[in-house]
């Protein structure tokens, strides 16, 4: 099926959008990924990438890692054909459990519960099909598909003190249950942390700060843009004149962009291309590269141009992860990069 045919096929099942929804999205908080083996994935994200283990739900073979920026940078969830059941006995997973490794969802941090509930109610009124509405203990969360079939989570934190309920526990039990956004008065507290205490894993080759952004392959930039702009509430930073790629970001503006959408001209899978983790400085990148070489861990790709310095690794399930420091943003320059390399140089 060509990309154009694929877009037409997907348009028939595309969710309905209304410009009025606009979640108050600040930034990507985490990537939740399906993995084939929790021990192997944890050894990579903790032992190699340097993210601290903050808690596990052993009965569903899930684990969370964070370096302090927020309650988790990565959620690692066993890939399975079975639905996951939460602590209230109800299904907590969305119907994207395909039994194979890949992105489960990107978690987007929003301003607060009040704004989250308001966007949800605007969406319900407009006929948007939300797939799950959950209480994770430390966050309230709303899930839906984008037009390419990728799941996005929009959430607000219940507390700044997420370490109190995650606590690095070997087994937290189950933490998720259903949530009715319209029961109770939503709070206006801003529970993200402005100046987090960043941690690292002693002995790990890499010392990243946080999951900072992502690159997605999309069927067609114009086709998916209403979702990212009008539902996700992201600001368009730059769109290539030929519509082959676009950059967007949320209101926190911690780096030059939060997501790059690259048109799928190379027949890749739609959705996740890679997650990018911000490094503190270029010295930390050089040190990480040297540590990886010493440990015999192969680097998939290095990028060292006027816009960024970074390197890519593959996790045990062949998902790509980038570690970067920005130099001078130049969004138009990506057009000069060969089509198949654009997601790496984004
Ligand atoms: Fe999530």
Boltz pocket constraint, residues with backbone or C-beta under 6 A from the ligand:
constraints:
  - pocket:
      binder: B
      contacts: [[A, 30], [A, 32], [A, 75], [A, 105], [A, 106], [A, 107], [A, 153]]
      max_distance: 6.0
